């Protein structure tokens, strides 16, 4: 199928040149360690004193998750509706309703 393509498109499908060969390294990591060329691993005990004291750090702010935020908003809406219903019941007076009709 690629034989039908023009030369400018056929050039896009050509293989890259091969990776040049490099011989393996002669010095292994074990040999370097024995010769003293490699840095030894050390602990962090000498730097622990430089850390800040956890008592001095301010507490992390409490971040509300989506579920908590949704639940809080639902509760607030229910409380507001319950308050409006209570206010409506307290102010309801059928004798003073101007829109009332006689049956």
N, C-alpha and C positions, 0 to 999 in steps of 0.2 A: 504494500500500500504506500510505503514511503517513496517508492521509485517514481511515483506519479507527481511528487511534489516538486516545485521549482527549486533551484539551487539556494536561494536566499532562505527558504524555510528548511531545506534539508540540512543547512549548516547548524540549525538549532538542535538537531538530534544527533550530532556527532559526539563521540565519546571524548572525555577529557584526557589530557596526557597522563601517563601513569605517575604515581608518587615516586619521587627519587628514593633509592635505597640508602639507608644509613646503617652502618654497622652498630651492633649493640654496644652499650657503654662498657668499658673495661673495668671501671671501679664500681663495685656494688656498694649498696648502702651499708652492709655489714662491714665491709673493708674500711669504709670511711669512718665508721664509728670506732673501730679498733685503732685507727690512726689518730683520732682526736680531732677530725675535721668537722664532725657533726656536733651540734649543740645538744646538750642533755636536757631532758624535760625536767622542769622544777614545779613545785607546788605553788599555791597562792597564799600560803601562810604569812609570808612577809608583807602581803598587800592587804590583808584583812583589816588591819588597823586604819587603813585609808578609806574604808567604806564608811558611809554615813550611818549614824545611829538610827535604827528603826523607830525609836521613840520620838525623834526630832522630825520625822517625815509627816506631812499632813495626811489625814485619811483620804482614801480614794473617794471621789464623788460617786454616789449611788446613781447609776444610770438605769432608767426605766426601759424595760424591754417592750417589744411591740405588743406582746400578749398582755403584759401588765397595764400598758397604756390604754389598750382597747377595753380591758376590764374596768379600769378607773373611769374612763369616759362613759361606759355603759351605766355604771353605778351612779355617776353624777347626773346623767340624763334621767334615770329612774327616780332619783331623789327630787329633781326639779319637777318632774311630772306629778309626783305624789304631793309635793307642796302646792302646785297649781290646783290639783283636785281638791285638796283640803280648803284652800282659799275660796274656790268656787262654791263648795258646799256651805261654807260659813257665810258667804255673801248672798246665797240664793234665797230669794223671797218671792214665792209665786204670786202673792197678792199685789205686788208692785211691778209686775211684768207688763210693759206697755204693748208688747207684741202678742199677748195672750188672746185667744179667741174663746168665745162661749160655745159650749157643746150643746 
